[in-house]
Each structure stands twice: as structure tokens, then as C-alpha cells.
């Protein structure tokens, strides 16, 4: 998996709209999730967001999902290269 991530080539230009991947570890995820919810309404006007919240916060955030805001509880580590791309 690490090799697959390291082999991802940088894009020449961002997608339209550009995508922001948001994730945090167990200790920082609550703070990150709270801050994302504060700024998410303005971000989704310009960007596509993929937000990995963690299992314990997913229930309180999932209802905010929309066309440019995808909310996931977790991601299988073997699938991470897909999200980095």
C-alpha cells in the first residue's frame, strides 16, 4: 500500500472542482471535525470535500453530506491510494 501511495504522480492541475481530503487521527479528529463543519458551507461552493470522520463522530456529521461533501466513517487502509489520487 505504501508503494502504491508513493507511486501516485502529482496532477498537472487540480480537478474541477478541486478535491480536499480531510482526515485526522483518534486524538485530533474531534477538533478537526468540529472545525470542518464550521467552514464546510463555504468550502463546498468551490471545492469537493471527502471527510473521513472516524467511527465515533460519523453519526453526528453524516447528515451534513451533500453533492460536494462526502462523509465517511473510515476507509480500509488498502483503499487509501484511491483517495489520495
HELIX and SHEET records of a PDB file:
HELIX    1   1 UNK A    2  UNK A    6  1                                   5    
HELIX    2   2 UNK A   29  UNK A   43  1                                  15    
HELIX    3   3 UNK A   55  UNK A   61  1                                   7    
HELIX    4   4 UNK A   62  UNK A   64  5                                   3    
HELIX    5   5 UNK A   77  UNK A   79  5                                   3    
HELIX    6   6 UNK A   80  UNK A   84  1                                   5    
SHEET    1   A 3 UNK A  19  UNK A  23  0                                        
SHEET    2   A 3 UNK A  48  UNK A  52  1                                        
SHEET    3   A 3 UNK A  69  UNK A  72  1                                        
END                                                                             
